[in-house]
Amino acid sequence: MGGVLAALEPVQIASILVKAGMYVSVLLAAGSVINLWLLTELDAAASRRLRRLVAWSAVVGIVFSALNIPLRAAFFYGGFGGALDPMMLQVALFSPLGRSVEADILGLIAISTIVFNRVWTRPVVALGVILVAISFALRGHATGDPRLVLSTLFVVHILAASFWIGGFYPLYDMVGRGNDAAIRTVERFGQAALVMVGLLVVAGVVILVILAGDPIAVLTQPWGQFLTLKLAVVALLLGLAGLNKLRLTPALAETGNAGPLRASIRWEVAAFLVILLVTATFTSTVAPEHVG
């Protein structure tokens, strides 16, 4: 793995950074929508702030998603000059990545209509969240065999990951108040997390089994080592989530002290950012058979 990182070309480094930015902004936009509708204890101020976060995340996600096309053109060309080459841009645009980016941008545009906060925006925003999840199933190793199974698993995996990352801000916002509404918000999120995190882990494990084949042999490959690192950080994240539910949330209810829980949420955010950066590096360098 160290050799892979040392051999990174400038185009690959740019691709990693753009993908990481895309993952963060896109998942945050979709996941914040899910939590806005799920966490019914959010007050008007918290809901308004979360709605703004959705809109800004969607806008940033559109920019990062669009940048994938010239970067893929540069990859095909062998240098940044390809980012402006019409032929390379056309090849990138009509590739699986191009179709994925198109679906992603359409989904984010639909999600951004949440700022209007009207009755008609709800189905439009819901469609946007679905399109964003589907966009991840149109590229990379999600396009392998068995296609339908992998695509379905990726959609489930993305929706569950979005839910998790989208919960950090409203939880952090509400927990700081230390009131009954904050406690009910954390408890509601924790109940939903039991299902969503379960889906996240199961879908991820099945995807890994399908792609990896022999788990022992995978460990000898650079991409297997990236996956091992990712799984180690996921295990840390699950441990923090368990700590939140079993100890810190009850402590908040008993004492009203929000400090430990807010600190744990910050650590969860950091762990999630590491996971997304590792994923971006993996899909830009050593992903087997299909490049994400």
FIRO-996309 format. One line per field, with one value per residue: x, y, z of N, C-alpha, C in turn; chain; residue number from 0. Coordinates in steps of 0.05 Angstrom, whole numbers, plus 5000, padded with zeros to 4 digits. Layout:
N
n.xx <- c(X, ...)
n.yy <- c(Y, ...)
n.zz <- c(Z, ...)
ca.xx <- c(X, ...)
ca.yy <- c(Y, ...)
ca.zz <- c(Z, ...)
c.xx <- c(X, ...)
c.yy <- c(Y, ...)
c.zz <- c(Z, ...)
chain <- c(A, ...)
resi <- c(NUM, ...)
This chain:
292
n.xx <- c(5017, 5039, 5076, 5042, 5019, 5065, 5076, 5039, 5010, 5005, 4953, 4924, 4927, 4897, 4849, 4836, 4828, 4785, 4746, 4741, 4721, 4673, 4647, 4639, 4607, 4563, 4541, 4530, 4491, 4448, 4441, 4429, 4379, 4349, 4354, 4330, 4277, 4269, 4283, 4241, 4238, 4269, 4274, 4247, 4289, 4334, 4318, 4316, 4370, 4391, 4366, 4389, 4441, 4435, 4423, 4470, 4508, 4490, 4500, 4557, 4569, 4551, 4590, 4638, 4625, 4619, 4672, 4696, 4692, 4728, 4775, 4776, 4782, 4832, 4861, 4855, 4883, 4933, 4954, 4944, 4931, 4892, 4845, 4822, 4815, 4774, 4760, 4776, 4745, 4695, 4697, 4701, 4653, 4614, 4624, 4616, 4626, 4612, 4556, 4542, 4557, 4521, 4471, 4480, 4486, 4436, 4405, 4424, 4410, 4354, 4351, 4368, 4324, 4299, 4304, 4261, 4220, 4166, 4103, 4106, 4159, 4177, 4168, 4201, 4252, 4258, 4261, 4309, 4346, 4343, 4363, 4415, 4436, 4430, 4465, 4516, 4515, 4523, 4574, 4644, 4663, 4612, 4588, 4602, 4595, 4552, 4509, 4458, 4452, 4498, 4489, 4442, 4459, 4497, 4466, 4435, 4477, 4498, 4454, 4449, 4499, 4495, 4453, 4479, 4524, 4496, 4471, 4504, 4510, 4456, 4450, 4494, 4481, 4432, 4444, 4477, 4442, 4421, 4369, 4302, 4283, 4330, 4349, 4309, 4316, 4368, 4357, 4319, 4349, 4386, 4354, 4338, 4388, 4404, 4380, 4396, 4453, 4462, 4444, 4483, 4531, 4521, 4509, 4559, 4594, 4575, 4584, 4640, 4653, 4633, 4665, 4717, 4727, 4771, 4784, 4833, 4873, 4865, 4888, 4941, 4943, 4949, 4899, 4868, 4893, 4881, 4826, 4826, 4846, 4804, 4762, 4781, 4777, 4722, 4706, 4724, 4690, 4641, 4648, 4650, 4598, 4569, 4586, 4564, 4509, 4501, 4526, 4538, 4492, 4452, 4478, 4475, 4420, 4415, 4448, 4451, 4497, 4528, 4579, 4615, 4586, 4582, 4637, 4648, 4617, 4646, 4692, 4671, 4657, 4709, 4729, 4695, 4709, 4761, 4750, 4723, 4763, 4801, 4770, 4765, 4819, 4828, 4792, 4813, 4863, 4877, 4833, 4801, 4793, 4748, 4747, 4729)
n.yy <- c(4976, 5024, 5031, 5040, 5090, 5122, 5123, 5154, 5193, 5262, 5271, 5229, 5243, 5290, 5269, 5236, 5274, 5304, 5264, 5250, 5298, 5299, 5252, 5266, 5314, 5298, 5252, 5277, 5315, 5281, 5249, 5286, 5303, 5256, 5253, 5301, 5291, 5247, 5259, 5283, 5314, 5359, 5428, 5490, 5525, 5491, 5457, 5493, 5507, 5458, 5449, 5489, 5469, 5423, 5445, 5475, 5434, 5403, 5438, 5443, 5390, 5383, 5412, 5384, 5334, 5345, 5358, 5309, 5291, 5322, 5306, 5251, 5251, 5273, 5231, 5191, 5215, 5220, 5262, 5330, 5360, 5334, 5346, 5387, 5369, 5358, 5307, 5270, 5288, 5276, 5220, 5209, 5231, 5197, 5150, 5097, 5126, 5178, 5173, 5162, 5209, 5245, 5226, 5235, 5291, 5308, 5287, 5317, 5369, 5363, 5353, 5402, 5434, 5434, 5480, 5513, 5493, 5473, 5439, 5410, 5402, 5359, 5304, 5313, 5322, 5272, 5238, 5258, 5241, 5186, 5182, 5200, 5158, 5115, 5132, 5117, 5065, 5060, 5061, 5040, 4983, 4968, 4956, 4906, 4833, 4793, 4837, 4860, 4846, 4868, 4923, 4934, 4924, 4964, 5011, 5005, 5006, 5058, 5091, 5078, 5094, 5148, 5164, 5158, 5194, 5240, 5249, 5271, 5328, 5350, 5321, 5338, 5392, 5392, 5364, 5398, 5431, 5402, 5390, 5361, 5352, 5346, 5298, 5262, 5266, 5244, 5192, 5175, 5176, 5137, 5091, 5085, 5079, 5028, 4996, 5019, 5020, 4966, 4949, 4976, 4951, 4896, 4899, 4919, 4878, 4834, 4855, 4857, 4803, 4783, 4812, 4800, 4744, 4701, 4714, 4712, 4712, 4763, 4797, 4800, 4834, 4901, 4930, 4900, 4911, 4965, 4960, 4931, 4970, 5007, 4977, 4972, 5024, 5030, 4994, 5021, 5065, 5040, 5024, 5074, 5091, 5052, 5065, 5116, 5104, 5067, 5089, 5145, 5172, 5157, 5181, 5235, 5242, 5235, 5273, 5318, 5336, 5353, 5351, 5303, 5270, 5304, 5308, 5256, 5252, 5287, 5257, 5214, 5239, 5252, 5199, 5181, 5215, 5197, 5146, 5158, 5184, 5142, 5108, 5139, 5140, 5086, 5073, 5105, 5085, 5028, 4995, 4933, 4906, 4942, 5011, 5060)
n.zz <- c(5000, 5015, 4973, 4931, 4944, 4943, 4890, 4865, 4813, 4792, 4769, 4791, 4845, 4845, 4829, 4872, 4913, 4892, 4888, 4942, 4962, 4934, 4953, 5007, 5004, 4973, 4999, 5047, 5032, 5014, 5060, 5100, 5085, 5094, 5150, 5165, 5155, 5187, 5240, 5279, 5324, 5318, 5325, 5298, 5285, 5284, 5242, 5200, 5195, 5181, 5133, 5102, 5102, 5072, 5021, 5009, 5011, 4968, 4925, 4928, 4920, 4867, 4839, 4852, 4831, 4776, 4764, 4760, 4708, 4671, 4698, 4691, 4636, 4633, 4657, 4618, 4577, 4598, 4625, 4652, 4608, 4580, 4603, 4577, 4527, 4472, 4450, 4489, 4531, 4511, 4509, 4564, 4582, 4560, 4583, 4634, 4682, 4666, 4658, 4710, 4737, 4712, 4730, 4784, 4788, 4770, 4811, 4854, 4840, 4844, 4899, 4919, 4915, 4963, 4991, 4981, 5010, 5003, 4991, 4943, 4937, 4968, 4944, 4900, 4922, 4949, 4904, 4885, 4924, 4917, 4864, 4872, 4903, 4866, 4827, 4845, 4835, 4782, 4765, 4768, 4809, 4819, 4772, 4758, 4754, 4795, 4763, 4778, 4831, 4855, 4843, 4872, 4924, 4929, 4926, 4973, 5010, 5002, 5015, 5069, 5089, 5078, 5111, 5161, 5160, 5150, 5197, 5235, 5240, 5255, 5303, 5333, 5336, 5364, 5412, 5439, 5467, 5508, 5527, 5536, 5484, 5456, 5477, 5461, 5406, 5399, 5417, 5380, 5333, 5346, 5349, 5295, 5273, 5288, 5251, 5201, 5204, 5209, 5158, 5128, 5143, 5130, 5075, 5057, 5072, 5041, 4990, 4991, 4996, 4947, 4910, 4927, 4932, 4951, 5015, 5043, 5005, 4985, 5022, 5008, 4966, 4942, 4940, 4974, 5022, 5028, 5035, 5083, 5118, 5114, 5136, 5188, 5207, 5202, 5241, 5286, 5283, 5291, 5343, 5369, 5359, 5387, 5439, 5444, 5444, 5487, 5532, 5532, 5514, 5553, 5597, 5583, 5588, 5643, 5668, 5637, 5614, 5558, 5536, 5532, 5494, 5450, 5438, 5424, 5377, 5344, 5338, 5310, 5262, 5243, 5236, 5196, 5154, 5145, 5126, 5078, 5050, 5045, 5014, 4967, 4951, 4943, 4900, 4861, 4849, 4859, 4853, 4839, 4773, 4757, 4754, 4802)
ca.xx <- c(5000, 5057, 5087, 5021, 5017, 5089, 5077, 5016, 5015, 4989, 4925, 4912, 4924, 4875, 4825, 4830, 4818, 4759, 4728, 4736, 4703, 4647, 4635, 4630, 4585, 4539, 4529, 4520, 4466, 4427, 4436, 4416, 4350, 4338, 4352, 4311, 4250, 4267, 4286, 4218, 4241, 4284, 4258, 4246, 4316, 4351, 4308, 4324, 4399, 4396, 4357, 4410, 4464, 4428, 4425, 4498, 4522, 4483, 4515, 4585, 4569, 4549, 4616, 4658, 4616, 4626, 4701, 4705, 4694, 4755, 4796, 4777, 4793, 4861, 4871, 4857, 4902, 4959, 4963, 4923, 4922, 4868, 4821, 4810, 4815, 4746, 4756, 4778, 4722, 4672, 4700, 4695, 4625, 4598, 4633, 4599, 4630, 4596, 4528, 4539, 4558, 4496, 4450, 4487, 4480, 4406, 4395, 4431, 4393, 4328, 4354, 4371, 4298, 4289, 4305, 4235, 4203, 4138, 4092, 4114, 4188, 4183, 4173, 4224, 4276, 4260, 4272, 4337, 4361, 4345, 4381, 4443, 4444, 4433, 4489, 4539, 4513, 4527, 4603, 4663, 4659, 4583, 4580, 4611, 4575, 4524, 4504, 4434, 4457, 4517, 4477, 4423, 4475, 4510, 4445, 4430, 4501, 4501, 4433, 4455, 4522, 4485, 4439, 4497, 4539, 4477, 4460, 4523, 4505, 4433, 4455, 4512, 4466, 4412, 4457, 4488, 4421, 4418, 4342, 4287, 4281, 4356, 4351, 4291, 4329, 4389, 4345, 4306, 4370, 4398, 4336, 4340, 4416, 4406, 4372, 4412, 4481, 4461, 4444, 4508, 4551, 4514, 4514, 4587, 4607, 4568, 4598, 4667, 4654, 4629, 4688, 4743, 4730, 4786, 4792, 4861, 4890, 4861, 4906, 4967, 4940, 4947, 4871, 4859, 4904, 4864, 4801, 4831, 4848, 4777, 4747, 4791, 4765, 4694, 4704, 4727, 4666, 4620, 4653, 4641, 4568, 4560, 4592, 4544, 4482, 4500, 4536, 4538, 4464, 4440, 4491, 4463, 4393, 4416, 4463, 4448, 4524, 4530, 4606, 4625, 4572, 4591, 4664, 4646, 4607, 4668, 4710, 4657, 4661, 4737, 4732, 4681, 4726, 4783, 4738, 4717, 4789, 4812, 4754, 4773, 4845, 4825, 4779, 4830, 4889, 4882, 4808, 4804, 4777, 4733, 4755, 4706)
ca.yy <- c(5000, 5047, 5034, 5052, 5118, 5136, 5124, 5169, 5214, 5286, 5268, 5212, 5258, 5308, 5252, 5228, 5297, 5310, 5243, 5252, 5321, 5291, 5233, 5281, 5332, 5284, 5237, 5296, 5326, 5261, 5240, 5307, 5301, 5233, 5260, 5323, 5280, 5227, 5270, 5300, 5331, 5383, 5452, 5506, 5536, 5468, 5448, 5513, 5505, 5432, 5452, 5504, 5451, 5406, 5460, 5481, 5409, 5396, 5456, 5435, 5363, 5386, 5421, 5362, 5313, 5353, 5357, 5281, 5287, 5330, 5291, 5225, 5256, 5276, 5205, 5177, 5229, 5217, 5288, 5349, 5371, 5319, 5358, 5406, 5357, 5351, 5279, 5256, 5295, 5261, 5193, 5208, 5237, 5175, 5126, 5093, 5148, 5200, 5168, 5164, 5238, 5257, 5219, 5247, 5320, 5311, 5282, 5339, 5391, 5358, 5356, 5430, 5448, 5434, 5507, 5525, 5483, 5472, 5412, 5397, 5395, 5334, 5282, 5319, 5317, 5243, 5227, 5265, 5223, 5159, 5185, 5201, 5130, 5099, 5141, 5102, 5037, 5061, 5063, 5024, 4954, 4962, 4947, 4878, 4811, 4796, 4866, 4869, 4842, 4889, 4949, 4936, 4926, 4991, 5030, 5002, 5015, 5087, 5103, 5075, 5112, 5176, 5168, 5161, 5219, 5262, 5253, 5284, 5357, 5355, 5310, 5357, 5417, 5388, 5354, 5422, 5443, 5386, 5389, 5336, 5348, 5336, 5270, 5247, 5266, 5224, 5166, 5168, 5170, 5112, 5069, 5082, 5071, 4999, 4984, 5029, 5011, 4938, 4947, 4985, 4930, 4872, 4904, 4921, 4851, 4818, 4866, 4849, 4774, 4780, 4823, 4790, 4716, 4689, 4736, 4710, 4721, 4791, 4812, 4803, 4853, 4929, 4938, 4886, 4926, 4989, 4951, 4925, 4996, 5018, 4961, 4978, 5050, 5025, 4981, 5043, 5081, 5025, 5025, 5100, 5091, 5037, 5081, 5137, 5093, 5052, 5103, 5175, 5182, 5155, 5201, 5261, 5243, 5236, 5296, 5341, 5344, 5346, 5351, 5277, 5261, 5321, 5301, 5230, 5258, 5298, 5235, 5199, 5255, 5248, 5172, 5179, 5229, 5179, 5124, 5168, 5189, 5116, 5098, 5154, 5131, 5059, 5073, 5120, 5073, 4999, 4979, 4910, 4903, 4965, 5035, 5075)
ca.zz <- c(5000, 5016, 4947, 4914, 4951, 4935, 4861, 4855, 4794, 4798, 4761, 4811, 4870, 4841, 4828, 4900, 4928, 4881, 4896, 4971, 4965, 4923, 4972, 5031, 4999, 4962, 5021, 5067, 5021, 5015, 5087, 5115, 5078, 5109, 5178, 5168, 5155, 5208, 5267, 5281, 5347, 5311, 5326, 5273, 5280, 5276, 5216, 5180, 5191, 5167, 5105, 5088, 5098, 5049, 4996, 5004, 5005, 4941, 4906, 4928, 4908, 4838, 4830, 4854, 4813, 4749, 4761, 4754, 4679, 4661, 4710, 4678, 4610, 4638, 4662, 4592, 4561, 4610, 4637, 4655, 4582, 4570, 4615, 4557, 4500, 4466, 4445, 4515, 4547, 4501, 4518, 4592, 4586, 4551, 4598, 4658, 4700, 4656, 4664, 4739, 4743, 4703, 4750, 4810, 4786, 4769, 4838, 4872, 4833, 4856, 4928, 4926, 4916, 4990, 5003, 4977, 5032, 4995, 4990, 4919, 4938, 4982, 4925, 4883, 4938, 4953, 4879, 4883, 4942, 4903, 4841, 4882, 4911, 4842, 4812, 4854, 4824, 4753, 4760, 4783, 4813, 4821, 4746, 4753, 4756, 4784, 4762, 4793, 4860, 4864, 4842, 4894, 4949, 4930, 4932, 5001, 5024, 5000, 5031, 5098, 5095, 5077, 5136, 5183, 5158, 5151, 5225, 5253, 5245, 5272, 5330, 5347, 5341, 5385, 5437, 5454, 5483, 5532, 5537, 5530, 5455, 5448, 5485, 5444, 5380, 5399, 5420, 5355, 5314, 5355, 5341, 5266, 5267, 5291, 5225, 5179, 5206, 5203, 5129, 5118, 5147, 5115, 5046, 5053, 5074, 5018, 4967, 4994, 4990, 4918, 4895, 4936, 4927, 4972, 5033, 5052, 4982, 4982, 5040, 4995, 4945, 4952, 4944, 4998, 5045, 5031, 5047, 5111, 5132, 5115, 5155, 5215, 5214, 5206, 5267, 5306, 5281, 5304, 5372, 5379, 5358, 5410, 5463, 5445, 5450, 5512, 5555, 5531, 5513, 5580, 5614, 5576, 5600, 5672, 5678, 5619, 5605, 5529, 5527, 5523, 5470, 5427, 5431, 5409, 5350, 5329, 5331, 5289, 5237, 5235, 5227, 5171, 5134, 5138, 5110, 5051, 5037, 5038, 4991, 4944, 4943, 4933, 4874, 4841, 4845, 4859, 4853, 4820, 4749, 4750, 4768, 4811)
c.xx <- c(5017, 5069, 5067, 5019, 5041, 5090, 5054, 5025, 4997, 4959, 4911, 4908, 4900, 4849, 4817, 4817, 4790, 4738, 4721, 4716, 4675, 4633, 4623, 4606, 4560, 4526, 4517, 4493, 4443, 4420, 4423, 4387, 4337, 4334, 4333, 4283, 4247, 4266, 4264, 4219, 4257, 4265, 4261, 4274, 4335, 4344, 4317, 4354, 4405, 4388, 4377, 4435, 4459, 4433, 4454, 4514, 4516, 4498, 4544, 4588, 4567, 4576, 4636, 4650, 4624, 4656, 4712, 4708, 4721, 4778, 4799, 4789, 4824, 4875, 4875, 4879, 4931, 4971, 4940, 4914, 4897, 4843, 4807, 4809, 4787, 4742, 4757, 4754, 4697, 4673, 4692, 4665, 4607, 4607, 4613, 4602, 4613, 4566, 4523, 4539, 4532, 4474, 4454, 4479, 4450, 4394, 4400, 4415, 4365, 4329, 4355, 4345, 4286, 4288, 4278, 4215, 4173, 4129, 4103, 4144, 4194, 4187, 4197, 4250, 4280, 4271, 4301, 4355, 4365, 4364, 4410, 4453, 4448, 4458, 4514, 4539, 4517, 4557, 4618, 4655, 4629, 4573, 4589, 4588, 4575, 4515, 4480, 4439, 4476, 4505, 4458, 4438, 4488, 4490, 4439, 4453, 4503, 4479, 4439, 4478, 4513, 4470, 4458, 4512, 4521, 4466, 4479, 4516, 4480, 4436, 4472, 4498, 4447, 4424, 4467, 4467, 4416, 4390, 4328, 4286, 4307, 4358, 4333, 4303, 4350, 4378, 4333, 4327, 4382, 4381, 4338, 4368, 4419, 4400, 4391, 4441, 4482, 4461, 4470, 4529, 4546, 4519, 4543, 4601, 4600, 4582, 4627, 4671, 4652, 4654, 4714, 4747, 4744, 4796, 4821, 4879, 4888, 4881, 4934, 4967, 4938, 4918, 4859, 4869, 4889, 4838, 4804, 4833, 4820, 4760, 4755, 4779, 4735, 4689, 4706, 4701, 4643, 4623, 4644, 4611, 4557, 4564, 4571, 4517, 4481, 4509, 4531, 4509, 4450, 4452, 4480, 4435, 4394, 4428, 4459, 4475, 4528, 4559, 4617, 4612, 4580, 4619, 4665, 4636, 4629, 4687, 4697, 4660, 4689, 4741, 4718, 4697, 4749, 4773, 4734, 4743, 4802, 4797, 4761, 4800, 4844, 4813, 4794, 4856, 4889, 4856, 4810, 4784, 4763, 4743, 4731, 4706)
c.yy <- c(5025, 5053, 5047, 5082, 5134, 5140, 5140, 5191, 5239, 5284, 5250, 5226, 5277, 5292, 5243, 5250, 5304, 5289, 5245, 5275, 5314, 5272, 5248, 5297, 5318, 5268, 5255, 5308, 5306, 5253, 5261, 5309, 5279, 5240, 5283, 5312, 5259, 5239, 5292, 5319, 5356, 5407, 5468, 5516, 5514, 5458, 5467, 5511, 5479, 5435, 5468, 5486, 5433, 5420, 5466, 5456, 5400, 5412, 5448, 5408, 5364, 5394, 5398, 5340, 5320, 5352, 5329, 5277, 5297, 5314, 5263, 5228, 5260, 5249, 5190, 5188, 5225, 5242, 5308, 5362, 5358, 5331, 5378, 5395, 5348, 5322, 5263, 5263, 5280, 5232, 5190, 5212, 5214, 5148, 5121, 5115, 5172, 5197, 5170, 5193, 5252, 5251, 5233, 5277, 5325, 5307, 5305, 5364, 5388, 5362, 5386, 5445, 5448, 5462, 5521, 5516, 5485, 5443, 5397, 5389, 5368, 5310, 5287, 5313, 5287, 5230, 5234, 5247, 5196, 5160, 5186, 5173, 5113, 5107, 5126, 5074, 5037, 5062, 5042, 4995, 4947, 4952, 4919, 4858, 4800, 4825, 4874, 4867, 4864, 4917, 4954, 4940, 4954, 5012, 5030, 5013, 5045, 5101, 5101, 5093, 5141, 5183, 5174, 5188, 5243, 5268, 5268, 5312, 5361, 5344, 5330, 5382, 5414, 5381, 5378, 5435, 5428, 5385, 5363, 5331, 5337, 5306, 5253, 5245, 5245, 5196, 5157, 5160, 5142, 5088, 5064, 5071, 5041, 4985, 4993, 5020, 4981, 4934, 4955, 4964, 4905, 4876, 4906, 4895, 4834, 4828, 4857, 4820, 4769, 4789, 4809, 4761, 4703, 4712, 4736, 4720, 4752, 4808, 4816, 4824, 4882, 4937, 4925, 4900, 4952, 4982, 4944, 4950, 5008, 5003, 4967, 5004, 5047, 5012, 5002, 5059, 5066, 5025, 5052, 5102, 5075, 5051, 5103, 5126, 5082, 5069, 5133, 5186, 5180, 5176, 5229, 5263, 5247, 5263, 5321, 5351, 5334, 5343, 5324, 5267, 5278, 5314, 5275, 5234, 5269, 5276, 5217, 5213, 5250, 5220, 5169, 5193, 5211, 5157, 5134, 5174, 5163, 5105, 5113, 5146, 5104, 5059, 5088, 5106, 5043, 4982, 4957, 4912, 4929, 4989, 5051, 5104)
c.zz <- c(5000, 4988, 4928, 4919, 4941, 4905, 4849, 4835, 4801, 4791, 4781, 4837, 4868, 4841, 4856, 4915, 4919, 4889, 4925, 4976, 4956, 4943, 4996, 5025, 4989, 4984, 5042, 5058, 5024, 5043, 5105, 5109, 5094, 5138, 5183, 5170, 5178, 5236, 5272, 5305, 5342, 5313, 5300, 5266, 5270, 5248, 5194, 5174, 5175, 5138, 5089, 5083, 5075, 5023, 4989, 4997, 4976, 4920, 4904, 4915, 4877, 4826, 4830, 4835, 4784, 4744, 4754, 4724, 4667, 4673, 4698, 4649, 4612, 4643, 4636, 4575, 4571, 4621, 4638, 4629, 4572, 4582, 4597, 4529, 4494, 4463, 4472, 4532, 4538, 4510, 4547, 4597, 4579, 4564, 4621, 4679, 4692, 4662, 4694, 4748, 4735, 4722, 4776, 4810, 4785, 4797, 4857, 4865, 4845, 4886, 4935, 4927, 4944, 5002, 5000, 4998, 5026, 4994, 4966, 4920, 4950, 4963, 4907, 4897, 4943, 4928, 4876, 4900, 4929, 4880, 4850, 4889, 4886, 4826, 4820, 4844, 4794, 4746, 4775, 4786, 4817, 4794, 4739, 4755, 4784, 4786, 4780, 4823, 4870, 4864, 4865, 4920, 4951, 4937, 4962, 5018, 5025, 5016, 5061, 5106, 5096, 5103, 5159, 5183, 5160, 5179, 5243, 5260, 5262, 5300, 5346, 5355, 5364, 5412, 5453, 5471, 5508, 5543, 5529, 5500, 5444, 5454, 5467, 5415, 5378, 5401, 5394, 5334, 5321, 5347, 5311, 5258, 5270, 5265, 5203, 5180, 5201, 5173, 5117, 5120, 5131, 5086, 5040, 5053, 5050, 4993, 4967, 4986, 4960, 4902, 4902, 4929, 4951, 4991, 5041, 5030, 4979, 4998, 5028, 4973, 4956, 4958, 4968, 5023, 5050, 5044, 5076, 5128, 5135, 5135, 5184, 5224, 5218, 5233, 5289, 5306, 5295, 5334, 5383, 5379, 5381, 5436, 5466, 5455, 5479, 5536, 5554, 5529, 5539, 5599, 5608, 5588, 5630, 5682, 5662, 5609, 5576, 5520, 5516, 5497, 5446, 5419, 5416, 5381, 5333, 5320, 5309, 5262, 5226, 5223, 5199, 5149, 5126, 5120, 5081, 5036, 5028, 5014, 4966, 4933, 4930, 4904, 4852, 4835, 4841, 4859, 4832, 4797, 4740, 4767, 4776, 4801)
chain <- c(A, A, A, A, A, A, A, A, A, A, A, A, A, A, A, A, A, A, A, A, A, A, A, A, A, A, A, A, A, A, A, A, A, A, A, A, A, A, A, A, A, A, A, A, A, A, A, A, A, A, A, A, A, A, A, A, A, A, A, A, A, A, A, A, A, A, A, A, A, A, A, A, A, A, A, A, A, A, A, A, A, A, A, A, A, A, A, A, A, A, A, A, A, A, A, A, A, A, A, A, A, A, A, A, A, A, A, A, A, A, A, A, A, A, A, A, A, A, A, A, A, A, A, A, A, A, A, A, A, A, A, A, A, A, A, A, A, A, A, A, A, A, A, A, A, A, A, A, A, A, A, A, A, A, A, A, A, A, A, A, A, A, A, A, A, A, A, A, A, A, A, A, A, A, A, A, A, A, A, A, A, A, A, A, A, A, A, A, A, A, A, A, A, A, A, A, A, A, A, A, A, A, A, A, A, A, A, A, A, A, A, A, A, A, A, A, A, A, A, A, A, A, A, A, A, A, A, A, A, A, A, A, A, A, A, A, A, A, A, A, A, A, A, A, A, A, A, A, A, A, A, A, A, A, A, A, A, A, A, A, A, A, A, A, A, A, A, A, A, A, A, A, A, A, A, A, A, A, A, A, A, A, A, A, A, A, A, A, A, A, A, A)
resi <- c(0, 1, 2, 3, 4, 5, 6, 7, 8, 9, 10, 11, 12, 13, 14, 15, 16, 17, 18, 19, 20, 21, 22, 23, 24, 25, 26, 27, 28, 29, 30, 31, 32, 33, 34, 35, 36, 37, 38, 39, 40, 41, 42, 43, 44, 45, 46, 47, 48, 49, 50, 51, 52, 53, 54, 55, 56, 57, 58, 59, 60, 61, 62, 63, 64, 65, 66, 67, 68, 69, 70, 71, 72, 73, 74, 75, 76, 77, 78, 79, 80, 81, 82, 83, 84, 85, 86, 87, 88, 89, 90, 91, 92, 93, 94, 95, 96, 97, 98, 99, 100, 101, 102, 103, 104, 105, 106, 107, 108, 109, 110, 111, 112, 113, 114, 115, 116, 117, 118, 119, 120, 121, 122, 123, 124, 125, 126, 127, 128, 129, 130, 131, 132, 133, 134, 135, 136, 137, 138, 139, 140, 141, 142, 143, 144, 145, 146, 147, 148, 149, 150, 151, 152, 153, 154, 155, 156, 157, 158, 159, 160, 161, 162, 163, 164, 165, 166, 167, 168, 169, 170, 171, 172, 173, 174, 175, 176, 177, 178, 179, 180, 181, 182, 183, 184, 185, 186, 187, 188, 189, 190, 191, 192, 193, 194, 195, 196, 197, 198, 199, 200, 201, 202, 203, 204, 205, 206, 207, 208, 209, 210, 211, 212, 213, 214, 215, 216, 217, 218, 219, 220, 221, 222, 223, 224, 225, 226, 227, 228, 229, 230, 231, 232, 233, 234, 235, 236, 237, 238, 239, 240, 241, 242, 243, 244, 245, 246, 247, 248, 249, 250, 251, 252, 253, 254, 255, 256, 257, 258, 259, 260, 261, 262, 263, 264, 265, 266, 267, 268, 269, 270, 271, 272, 273, 274, 275, 276, 277, 278, 279, 280, 281, 282, 283, 284, 285, 286, 287, 288, 289, 290, 291)
